[in-house]
Amino acid sequence: MILFLSDIIVPLIFIIVISHALLKKIDVFGSFLEGAKIGLETVFTVFPTLVGLLVAVGILRGSGFLEFLGRILSPFTEAFGLPYEIAQLSLMRLFSAAAARGLQLDIFETHGPDSYLGLIASVIMSSTETVFYIMSVYFASVKISSTKYTLKAAILVNLIGVVVSILIIKYFFGASL
């Protein structure tokens, strides 16, 4: 039954929307073209910002700067029970989900997905966000330039997500597995 519903839900929604528009005498195709035009304008507005961010992340990762920063911060983070690998993952997650996923897979290969670090990495990946990517793309698309409070709040929330992830794994699975 669930498979049947999952197969028909999208076509059903499509049919309902089109039927409603036709009943209201809305030019469906014209509305579609207008929305597509606005969508393309948004893509062209956001694209330079997105390329700049991806290049910056590539440079930071390729140069080893984020790894260097992780190693510098590791004595402080390990004092709070945050291993180097998790600190590096948390930093990378701020910039790029794909790069953070690569670090998560490295943790899985080294320590195992069911290990203490593997579980923390998994929870962190699901409870934090790529702050700089999201802010650059969304704010550029609506032409917001002042991000002072948003950036501070987003980084604070990500930090809370990392801390709570560690506490959850420690609570449910003990200090280490």
C-alpha positions as CSV (number, residue, x, y, z in Angstrom):
1,M,0.0,0.0,0.0
2,I,2.8,2.4,0.9
3,L,4.7,1.6,-2.3
4,F,1.6,2.3,-4.3
5,L,1.1,5.7,-2.5
6,S,4.7,6.7,-3.0
7,D,4.4,5.9,-6.7
8,I,1.3,8.0,-7.3
9,I,1.7,10.9,-4.9
10,V,3.7,13.2,-7.3
11,P,1.6,12.6,-10.4
12,L,-1.5,13.0,-8.2
13,I,-0.3,16.4,-6.8
14,F,0.6,17.4,-10.4
15,I,-2.9,16.6,-11.6
16,I,-4.6,18.3,-8.7
17,V,-2.6,21.5,-9.2
18,I,-3.2,21.6,-13.0
19,S,-6.9,20.8,-12.5
20,H,-7.2,23.6,-9.9
21,A,-5.5,26.1,-12.3
22,L,-7.7,25.1,-15.2
23,L,-10.8,25.5,-13.0
24,K,-9.7,29.0,-12.0
25,K,-9.0,29.8,-15.7
26,I,-5.3,30.4,-15.1
27,D,-2.9,30.2,-18.0
28,V,-0.9,27.2,-16.8
29,F,1.8,27.2,-19.4
30,G,2.2,31.0,-19.2
31,S,2.6,30.8,-15.4
32,F,5.1,28.0,-15.9
33,L,7.2,30.0,-18.3
34,E,7.1,33.0,-16.0
35,G,8.3,30.9,-13.1
36,A,11.0,29.4,-15.2
37,K,12.2,32.8,-16.2
38,I,12.3,34.0,-12.6
39,G,14.2,30.7,-11.7
40,L,16.8,31.3,-14.4
41,E,17.3,34.9,-13.2
42,T,17.9,33.6,-9.7
43,V,20.4,31.1,-11.0
44,F,22.3,33.8,-12.8
45,T,22.2,36.0,-9.7
46,V,23.5,33.2,-7.4
47,F,26.0,31.5,-9.7
48,P,29.0,33.9,-9.2
49,T,28.6,33.6,-5.5
50,L,28.4,29.9,-5.6
51,V,31.4,29.5,-7.8
52,G,33.4,31.8,-5.6
53,L,32.5,29.8,-2.5
54,L,33.3,26.5,-4.1
55,V,36.7,27.8,-5.3
56,A,37.4,29.2,-1.8
57,V,36.6,25.8,-0.2
58,G,38.7,24.0,-2.8
59,I,41.6,26.3,-2.0
60,L,41.2,26.0,1.8
61,R,41.0,22.2,1.6
62,G,43.7,21.8,-1.1
63,S,46.1,24.0,0.7
64,G,45.6,22.1,4.0
65,F,44.6,25.3,5.8
66,L,41.5,23.7,7.4
67,E,43.6,20.7,8.5
68,F,46.2,23.0,9.9
69,L,43.5,25.0,11.8
70,G,42.1,21.7,13.1
71,R,45.5,20.7,14.4
72,I,46.1,24.0,16.1
73,L,42.7,23.9,17.8
74,S,42.9,20.2,18.7
75,P,44.6,20.7,22.1
76,F,41.8,23.0,23.1
77,T,39.0,20.8,21.6
78,E,40.5,17.5,23.0
79,A,40.5,19.1,26.5
80,F,36.7,19.2,26.1
81,G,36.4,15.7,24.8
82,L,36.3,16.7,21.1
83,P,38.8,14.5,19.1
84,Y,40.8,16.1,16.3
85,E,38.9,14.2,13.6
86,I,35.6,15.6,14.9
87,A,36.9,19.1,15.3
88,Q,38.1,19.0,11.6
89,L,34.7,17.6,10.5
90,S,32.9,20.4,12.4
91,L,35.0,23.1,10.8
92,M,34.6,21.6,7.3
93,R,30.9,21.3,7.8
94,L,30.6,25.1,8.1
95,F,31.8,25.4,4.5
96,S,31.0,22.3,2.5
97,A,28.7,19.3,3.0
98,A,30.6,17.3,0.3
99,A,34.0,17.9,1.9
100,A,32.6,17.1,5.4
101,R,31.0,13.9,4.0
102,G,34.5,12.9,2.7
103,L,35.9,13.5,6.2
104,Q,33.1,11.5,7.7
105,L,33.9,8.6,5.3
106,D,37.5,8.8,6.4
107,I,36.4,8.5,10.0
108,F,34.3,5.5,9.0
109,E,37.3,3.8,7.3
110,T,39.7,4.5,10.1
111,H,37.5,3.9,13.2
112,G,34.3,2.3,11.8
113,P,30.8,3.6,11.4
114,D,29.6,2.1,14.7
115,S,32.6,3.4,16.6
116,Y,32.4,6.3,19.1
117,L,33.8,8.7,16.5
118,G,31.7,7.3,13.7
119,L,28.5,7.8,15.7
120,I,29.4,11.3,16.7
121,A,30.3,12.2,13.1
122,S,27.0,10.8,11.9
123,V,25.0,12.9,14.4
124,I,27.0,16.0,13.7
125,M,26.4,15.6,10.0
126,S,22.6,15.5,10.6
127,S,22.4,18.2,13.2
128,T,24.7,20.9,11.7
129,E,24.5,23.0,8.5
130,T,26.9,24.4,5.9
131,V,26.5,27.9,7.2
132,F,28.7,29.8,4.7
133,Y,27.3,27.9,1.7
134,I,23.7,28.5,2.7
135,M,24.2,32.1,3.6
136,S,26.1,32.9,0.4
137,V,23.5,31.3,-1.9
138,Y,20.3,32.3,-0.1
139,F,21.4,35.8,0.8
140,A,22.8,36.5,-2.7
141,S,19.5,35.3,-4.3
142,V,17.5,37.9,-2.3
143,K,20.3,40.5,-2.4
144,I,20.9,40.8,1.4
145,S,24.3,42.1,2.2
146,S,24.3,42.6,6.0
147,T,24.8,39.2,7.6
148,K,26.3,40.3,10.9
149,Y,23.8,38.7,13.3
150,T,22.9,35.8,11.1
151,L,26.5,34.6,10.8
152,K,27.0,34.8,14.6
153,A,23.8,33.0,15.4
154,A,24.4,30.3,12.7
155,I,27.9,29.5,14.0
156,L,26.6,29.4,17.6
157,V,23.8,27.0,16.6
158,N,26.3,24.8,14.8
159,L,28.6,24.8,17.9
160,I,25.5,23.8,20.0
161,G,24.8,21.1,17.4
162,V,28.3,19.7,17.8
163,V,28.2,19.8,21.6
164,V,24.8,18.2,21.8
165,S,25.8,15.5,19.3
166,I,28.7,14.5,21.6
167,L,26.5,14.6,24.7
168,I,23.8,12.4,23.0
169,I,26.3,9.8,21.9
170,K,27.9,9.8,25.4
171,Y,24.5,9.5,27.0
172,F,23.1,6.7,24.8
173,F,26.3,4.8,24.1
174,G,28.7,5.5,27.0
175,A,31.9,7.5,27.0
176,S,33.4,5.3,24.2
177,L,32.5,2.1,22.4
